[in-house]
Amino acid sequence: MKFDEKFFGTTHEGESVEEFRITNENGVSFAAINYGATLTSVKAPDRNGRSDNLILGFDKLEQYLGSHPYIGATVGRCASRIKDGTFTLDGVTHQLDCNEGSHHLHGGPCGFSHSVWRGAPFEEDSVAGVKFRLRSPHGDQGYPGTVDVSVTFSLSEANELTLSYEAETDQPTPINLTNHAYWNLGGECSGKVYDHELCVNAPKVLTFDDDLIPTGEIQSVEGTPYDLRSQSRIGEHIRESGGFDNCFVLSGTDKSDHPAAEVFHPVNGRRMQIFTDFPALQLYTANYLQNMQTRCGWVHPHEAYCLETQDYPDAVNHANFPDVVLRPGQTYRRKTVHKFSVS
């Protein structure tokens, strides 16, 4: 493993931000910064040995500090939306800070994606990576309890990029973490992702209202544009659906050989399989990525996609959804593995 660390910039508050980069013997690499515990780069060779950056990112910290749609960031305490920014827990109603109209999105206006974490690199056996830690105080964005959270990015010689999440709290509080990388296996700024072949092992999908808030109903994907259980071109489904911003209920996922999702780029042969112990996956096809300038140039709708493994959105307001409340004495643990190969 090759490890590099460099100064990436200073926040407006004077906090130092570092970038950590890990490269394995096969030429697969990732880079991450401690601002927002953000993935800034993931590179992997294609069938001809050409290496490209497979996620969107910026060259300068100033761009990450500015307004952007969570490019590569770790989001929390709760990913996705919480209706009206409110929930009742153990008889107490909590009002969260809202940042999408009247709703709370991805942890609020100054959530984990806007925080400076502590980063520490490590190497053990055939795996190397960096562990980011953050303490979120009681009342942070309106959430109850002080939470100690960590996310570990690690890379193996088997070309597996693993994201491991842990959290502990001193008061009951909801936790739902994810990473918001924007993927394109053709390489960043390589155009629309319509020719990517996608499979999501999900027999059901959550239904949403006009504000993209779950209604509480869970419907079968059978006979709908959301049936992605067989590998098929993303473009075909986007034409039917207009674009995805949907939460899929995963089937039979674990840490073994059953991927939650798989993407293949037939032009260059890159393949990415996703394994996770999260119960759901939010597929977002960058429908609102309007003329944003990244390190590779201008990007537009449908030129990337997010595969956000997570718990159900707004679960704290739906008794029929899996519980997302973390209580004192418990440890929140979740893991997602991205395995890269070529065909």
C-alpha positions in Angstrom: 0.0 0.0 0.0 1.1 3.5 -0.8 0.0 6.3 1.6 0.1 10.0 1.1 -1.1 12.9 3.3 -1.1 16.6 2.3 -2.4 19.9 3.5 -5.7 20.7 1.6 -6.6 24.0 3.1 -7.9 26.0 6.0 -11.6 26.6 6.9 -13.0 30.1 7.5 -12.7 29.4 11.2 -9.0 28.6 10.8 -9.2 24.8 11.1 -6.7 22.8 9.1 -8.0 20.3 6.5 -5.8 17.4 5.3 -6.3 15.0 2.4 -5.3 11.3 2.8 -4.7 9.1 -0.2 -4.3 5.3 -0.3 -3.2 3.3 -3.4 -3.0 -0.4 -3.6 -0.7 -2.6 -5.8 -3.4 -2.8 -8.5 -3.7 0.9 -9.1 -7.0 1.3 -7.2 -7.0 4.3 -4.9 -9.1 6.6 -2.9 -8.6 10.0 -1.3 -10.6 11.7 1.5 -10.5 14.9 3.5 -11.4 15.4 7.1 -13.8 18.2 6.2 -17.1 16.4 6.1 -15.3 13.1 6.1 -15.5 13.5 2.4 -14.4 11.1 -0.4 -12.6 13.4 -2.9 -11.4 10.7 -5.3 -11.8 7.0 -6.2 -9.7 5.7 -9.1 -9.7 2.3 -10.7 -8.2 1.0 -14.0 -10.5 -0.2 -16.9 -10.0 -3.3 -19.0 -7.1 -1.5 -20.9 -5.4 -0.4 -17.8 -6.5 3.2 -18.0 -7.2 4.8 -14.6 -9.9 7.4 -14.2 -11.5 9.2 -11.3 -14.9 7.6 -10.8 -16.5 10.2 -8.5 -17.1 13.9 -8.8 -15.0 16.2 -6.7 -13.2 19.6 -6.3 -9.6 20.6 -6.4 -9.9 23.3 -3.7 -11.3 23.3 -0.2 -13.1 26.6 -0.9 -15.4 24.7 -3.2 -16.2 22.1 -0.6 -16.9 24.9 1.9 -19.3 26.5 -0.6 -22.8 25.5 -1.7 -22.9 22.1 -3.5 -25.1 18.9 -3.3 -23.1 17.0 -0.7 -20.4 15.9 -3.2 -18.6 12.9 -1.6 -19.6 13.9 2.0 -20.6 11.8 5.0 -24.0 13.0 6.0 -25.8 12.7 9.4 -27.0 12.5 12.0 -29.8 11.4 9.7 -29.4 11.0 6.0 -32.3 12.0 3.7 -35.3 14.0 4.8 -37.2 14.3 8.1 -40.7 15.7 7.6 -41.1 19.2 9.0 -37.9 18.7 10.9 -39.8 17.2 13.8 -40.0 13.9 15.6 -41.3 12.6 19.0 -39.0 10.3 21.0 -40.0 8.8 24.4 -42.8 11.4 24.7 -40.6 14.4 23.9 -41.0 16.3 20.6 -37.8 17.6 19.0 -37.6 20.4 16.4 -34.6 20.1 14.1 -33.0 22.8 12.1 -34.5 22.8 8.6 -32.6 23.4 5.4 -35.0 22.2 2.6 -38.0 24.4 2.9 -39.9 23.2 6.0 -38.0 19.9 6.1 -34.7 18.7 7.5 -32.2 17.2 5.0 -29.0 15.2 5.5 -28.4 16.3 9.0 -29.3 20.0 8.7 -27.6 23.2 7.5 -24.4 22.4 9.6 -24.5 18.7 9.9 -21.7 16.2 9.7 -21.0 17.1 6.1 -20.1 20.6 7.3 -17.9 19.6 10.2 -14.1 19.1 10.6 -13.4 15.6 11.7 -10.2 14.2 13.2 -8.4 11.9 10.8 -5.9 9.1 11.6 -4.4 6.9 8.9 -3.7 3.2 9.6 -2.3 0.1 7.9 -2.8 -3.6 8.9 -2.1 -6.7 6.9 -3.4 -6.1 3.3 -5.7 -3.2 4.3 -4.9 0.5 4.7 -7.1 3.5 5.3 -8.1 6.5 7.4 -10.4 6.7 10.4 -12.3 10.0 10.9 -13.9 10.8 14.3 -16.3 13.5 15.4 -18.2 14.5 18.6 -21.6 15.9 17.9 -22.8 17.8 21.0 -26.3 17.7 22.6 -28.5 20.1 20.6 -26.4 19.9 17.5 -28.9 20.8 14.7 -31.7 20.2 17.2 -30.8 16.5 17.9 -30.8 15.3 21.5 -27.7 13.7 23.1 -24.0 13.9 22.6 -22.9 11.5 19.9 -19.4 10.2 19.3 -19.2 9.0 15.7 -16.6 7.6 13.4 -16.3 6.6 9.7 -13.5 4.5 8.4 -12.5 4.4 4.8 -10.3 1.4 4.0 -8.8 -0.2 0.8 -7.7 -3.8 0.4 -5.4 -5.4 -2.1 -8.6 -7.2 -3.3 -9.8 -3.8 -4.7 -12.5 -3.4 -2.0 -13.2 0.1 -0.7 -15.0 -0.3 2.6 -16.9 2.4 4.5 -17.5 1.5 8.2 -19.6 3.6 10.5 -19.9 3.5 14.3 -21.6 5.8 16.8 -22.4 5.9 20.6 -24.6 8.3 22.5 -25.4 9.5 26.0 -29.1 10.0 25.2 -31.6 8.4 22.9 -31.2 9.9 19.4 -31.8 8.9 15.8 -28.8 7.9 13.7 -28.8 7.2 9.9 -25.4 7.7 8.2 -24.4 7.4 4.6 -21.9 8.7 2.0 -23.0 10.9 -0.8 -20.5 10.1 -3.6 -21.5 10.8 -7.2 -20.4 7.9 -9.4 -19.7 7.5 -13.1 -17.7 4.4 -14.1 -16.9 6.0 -17.4 -14.9 8.6 -15.5 -15.9 12.0 -14.1 -17.2 14.4 -16.8 -17.5 11.6 -19.3 -21.1 12.4 -20.1 -24.5 10.9 -19.4 -24.7 7.6 -17.5 -27.4 6.1 -19.7 -25.2 3.3 -21.0 -24.3 2.1 -17.5 -25.9 -1.3 -16.7 -27.4 -1.3 -13.2 -28.9 -4.0 -10.9 -30.4 -3.3 -7.5 -31.5 -6.4 -5.5 -34.6 -4.8 -4.1 -38.1 -6.2 -4.4 -39.7 -3.2 -2.9 -39.5 0.6 -2.9 -40.7 3.3 -0.5 -43.4 5.6 -1.8 -42.9 9.4 -1.5 -45.1 12.5 -1.5 -44.4 15.6 -3.6 -41.7 16.8 -1.2 -39.9 13.4 -1.4 -40.9 12.5 2.1 -41.9 8.8 2.7 -45.6 8.3 3.0 -45.1 5.1 5.1 -46.2 2.8 2.4 -43.9 0.2 0.8 -44.8 -1.0 -2.7 -43.6 -3.9 -4.9 -41.3 -2.9 -7.8 -43.0 -5.6 -10.0 -44.2 -4.1 -13.2 -42.8 -0.6 -12.4 -39.8 1.5 -13.7 -38.3 0.7 -10.3 -37.8 -3.0 -11.0 -34.0 -3.0 -11.2 -33.5 -6.7 -10.2 -32.1 -7.6 -13.6 -29.1 -5.8 -15.0 -30.3 -3.2 -17.5 -29.3 0.2 -18.9 -29.9 3.1 -16.6 -31.1 5.2 -19.5 -34.0 2.9 -20.2 -35.3 3.3 -16.7 -34.7 7.1 -16.6 -36.8 7.5 -19.7 -39.7 5.7 -17.9 -39.3 7.3 -14.5 -37.8 10.7 -15.4 -34.9 10.0 -13.1 -34.5 8.4 -9.8 -34.5 9.8 -6.3 -35.9 6.7 -4.6 -35.3 4.5 -1.6 -35.1 0.8 -2.4 -35.7 -1.9 0.2 -32.9 -4.4 -0.1 -33.3 -8.1 -0.1 -31.0 -10.6 1.5 -28.0 -8.3 1.8 -25.1 -9.3 4.1 -21.4 -9.3 4.0 -21.0 -12.4 1.9 -21.3 -12.9 -1.8 -24.8 -11.3 -2.4 -24.4 -7.8 -3.7 -27.0 -5.1 -2.9 -26.3 -3.4 -6.2 -24.0 -3.8 -9.2 -23.0 -1.4 -11.9 -21.2 -2.3 -15.1 -19.8 0.0 -17.8 -19.8 -2.0 -21.1 -17.6 0.4 -22.9 -14.5 0.2 -20.6 -15.4 -3.0 -18.7 -15.4 -1.5 -15.2 -17.6 -3.2 -12.7 -18.6 -2.1 -9.1 -20.4 -4.4 -6.7 -21.9 -3.0 -3.5 -22.2 -5.2 -0.4 -23.9 -3.8 2.8 -25.7 -4.5 6.0 -27.9 -1.4 5.6 -31.5 -2.3 4.9 -32.0 0.3 2.1 -30.3 2.1 -0.8 -31.2 5.5 -2.1 -30.6 5.7 -5.8 -30.3 9.3 -7.1 -29.5 10.0 -10.7 -28.3 13.6 -10.2 -31.6 15.0 -11.6 -30.9 18.4 -10.2 -27.2 18.7 -10.9 -27.5 22.0 -12.8 -24.4 23.4 -14.5 -22.0 22.7 -11.6 -18.3 23.2 -12.1 -16.0 20.5 -10.7 -12.3 19.8 -11.0 -13.0 18.1 -14.4 -15.3 20.8 -15.8 -19.0 21.4 -15.9 -21.4 18.6 -15.0 -25.2 18.3 -15.7 -28.2 16.2 -14.8 -27.7 12.4 -15.3 -24.0 12.6 -15.6 -23.5 10.7 -12.3 -25.5 8.8 -9.8 -25.5 8.2 -6.0 -25.9 4.8 -4.4 -26.5 5.8 -0.8 -26.7 2.7 1.4 -28.7 3.7 4.5 -31.6 3.1 6.8 -35.1 4.2 5.8 -35.6 8.0 5.4 -37.8 9.7 8.0 -37.9 6.4 9.9 -38.2 8.2 13.2 -41.7 9.2 12.2 -42.9 5.8 10.9 -43.5 3.0 13.4 -43.6 0.4 10.6 -40.0 1.3 9.5 -37.0 -0.3 11.1 -36.0 1.6 14.2 -33.1 4.1 13.8 -33.0 5.2 17.5 -29.6 4.7 19.1 -29.7 4.4 23.0 -27.0 4.7 25.7 -25.1 1.5 26.0 -25.7 0.5 22.4 -23.2 0.9 19.5 -24.4 1.8 16.0 -22.5 -0.2 13.4 -23.0 -0.3 9.7 -20.7 -1.3 6.8 -20.7 -0.9 3.0 -18.1 -2.4 0.6 -17.5 -1.3 -3.0 -15.6 -4.0 -4.9 -14.0 -3.0 -8.2 -13.2 -5.4 -11.1 -13.1 -5.4 -14.9 -14.9 -7.6 -17.5 
